[in-house]
Amino acid sequence: QVQLVESGGGLVQPGESLGLSCAASGILFSIYPMMWYRQAPGKEREMVAAIAPGGSTNYGNPGQGRFTISRDNAKNTVSLQMNNLRPEDTAVYYCFARLAGTTGYWGQGTQVTVSS
């Protein structure tokens, strides 16, 4: 059974940092591209960051310059460090293990709220 479990969400003030983590089980983690998506209320889900099995990274518009994705293949985890958070970063953040194209496995999501 494949499981992706996100953790680390919460309430932070604008300008603060937050780290998310996703623990994977039931898959050969090291061969999967891993991604973070987010979805804000009333908006479509959008890609935040991606990391290839070898460690190369790619960022969507939300993640450019402020977010850093990393992975630990030995621990089957992928992380997202988010700095200088803004109210518009408020969303549910999802971990995604990509099989091919847009198919893969999703986590249940973790809420991030940025508010003063």
Phi, psi and omega per residue, in radians:
Q1 nan 2.208 -3.124
V2 -1.453 2.307 3.057
Q3 -2.371 2.346 2.979
L4 -2.152 2.102 -3.052
V5 -2.129 1.975 3.122
E6 -1.515 2.664 3.061
S7 -2.644 2.868 3.051
G8 1.829 -0.097 3.116
G9 -1.213 2.947 3.126
G10 2.886 -2.902 -3.135
L11 -1.830 2.188 3.100
V12 -2.332 2.842 3.101
Q13 -1.580 2.725 3.083
P14 -0.951 2.407 -3.128
G15 1.607 -0.256 -3.140
E16 -1.449 3.029 -3.129
S17 -2.014 2.767 3.115
L18 -2.668 2.474 3.088
G19 -2.009 2.289 3.076
L20 -1.875 2.641 3.086
S21 -2.379 2.615 3.111
C22 -2.326 2.125 3.121
A23 -1.801 2.218 -3.093
A24 -1.881 2.518 3.025
S25 -2.544 2.711 3.117
G26 1.464 0.071 3.086
I27 -2.331 2.788 3.015
L28 -1.440 1.481 -2.924
F29 -0.928 -0.697 -2.960
S30 -1.136 -0.282 -3.097
I31 -1.736 -0.055 -3.066
Y32 -1.696 2.309 2.839
P33 -1.114 2.391 -3.121
M34 -2.061 2.532 -3.059
M35 -2.446 2.691 2.944
W36 -1.984 2.282 3.017
Y37 -2.076 2.902 3.008
R38 -2.510 2.718 3.097
Q39 -2.471 2.082 3.085
A40 -1.620 2.738 -3.141
P41 -0.962 2.262 3.107
G42 1.338 0.086 -3.119
K43 -2.114 2.827 3.098
E44 -1.335 2.723 3.069
R45 -1.196 2.402 -3.110
E46 -2.300 2.596 -3.138
M47 -1.357 2.320 -3.139
V48 -1.774 -0.830 -3.079
A49 -2.797 2.686 3.139
A50 -2.453 2.609 3.097
I51 -2.448 2.268 -3.131
A52 -1.360 2.883 3.114
P53 -0.957 -0.598 -3.135
G54 -1.451 -0.142 3.059
G55 1.913 -0.113 3.094
S56 -1.204 2.547 -2.992
T57 -2.122 2.759 3.099
N58 -2.583 2.466 -3.070
Y59 -2.173 2.432 2.967
G60 -1.379 3.038 -3.108
N61 -0.932 -0.726 -3.104
P62 -1.099 -0.514 -3.011
G63 -1.652 -0.162 -3.040
Q64 -1.074 2.133 2.975
G65 1.482 -0.346 -3.086
R66 -2.091 -0.373 -3.075
F67 -1.954 2.605 3.091
T68 -2.331 2.174 3.084
I69 -1.748 2.518 3.095
S70 -2.595 2.874 3.130
R71 -2.470 2.671 3.050
D72 -2.222 1.740 -3.076
N73 -1.183 -0.417 3.111
A74 -1.271 -0.513 -3.109
K75 -1.833 0.009 -3.124
N76 0.984 0.777 -3.140
T77 -2.269 2.620 3.003
V78 -2.244 2.431 -3.049
S79 -2.179 2.763 3.072
L80 -2.376 1.976 3.070
Q81 -1.658 2.162 -3.080
M82 -2.067 2.137 -3.125
N83 -1.989 2.773 3.084
N84 0.852 0.932 -3.061
L85 -1.177 2.590 -3.098
R86 -2.136 2.765 3.102
P87 -0.965 -0.585 -3.130
E88 -1.263 -0.110 3.025
D89 -1.440 -0.101 3.104
T90 -1.070 2.144 -3.074
A91 -3.077 2.985 2.901
V92 -1.576 2.242 -3.107
Y93 -1.816 2.274 -3.064
Y94 -2.078 2.493 3.021
C95 -1.654 2.478 -3.085
F96 -2.443 2.232 3.025
A97 -1.799 1.991 -3.004
R98 -1.521 2.190 3.046
L99 -1.453 -1.031 -3.139
A100 -2.874 2.381 -3.114
G101 1.031 -2.120 -3.141
T102 -1.834 0.168 3.135
T103 -1.667 2.569 3.139
G104 2.928 -2.733 -3.082
Y105 -2.044 2.401 -3.131
W106 -1.940 2.563 2.922
G107 -1.449 3.119 -3.082
Q108 -1.480 -0.225 3.103
G109 1.660 2.669 3.065
T110 -2.383 2.374 -3.055
Q111 -1.433 2.295 2.994
V112 -2.076 2.171 3.119
T113 -2.162 2.200 3.129
V114 -1.992 1.949 -3.055
S115 -2.752 2.549 3.061
S116 -1.629 nan nan
